[in-house]
Amino acid sequence: MNLGVQIFAIAAAVAALVLVFVMLQRKSFHERHAVWYLVAAFGAVVLSVFPGLLTWAAALIGVAEPVNLVFFVSVLLLFLIAVQLSTELTSVEARIRRLAEETAMRDLEVRELRAELGDLRRKLGERDDDAAT
């Protein structure tokens, strides 16, 4: 790897790692969401500092071009992130639906109680009118 390219790769990987830590510190997302981003950023730092590891890993797995291994791992990581987010989205949708149903049931109860209260007030008003006459 060319020295200039390696320096650029190290700078980009460190910048990505710092960005993830800053976003975690500012609570831009939860720790459970940051795991895969931290894995990717840390892996990028390691591979940019030691580019021979990528060539070794590609040869070990049987991938002809090391860059293809990078693309494969990147796609795999994005897939895992998409699965994690889809799982959480499904969970949040179920929770929102349950809360909406509970709210609708409470609204119905409040309307029924108001109607009963109105009936009771009318009956009490009629008794007061009968007692006055």
Secondary structure by P-SEA (a helix, b strand, c coil): ccaaaaaaaaaaaaaaaaaaaaaaaacccccccaaaaaaaaaaaaaaaacaaaaaaaaaaaccccaaaaaaaaaaaaaaaaaaaaaaaaaaaaaaaaaaaaaaaaaaaaaaaaaaaaaaaaaaaaaaaaaaac
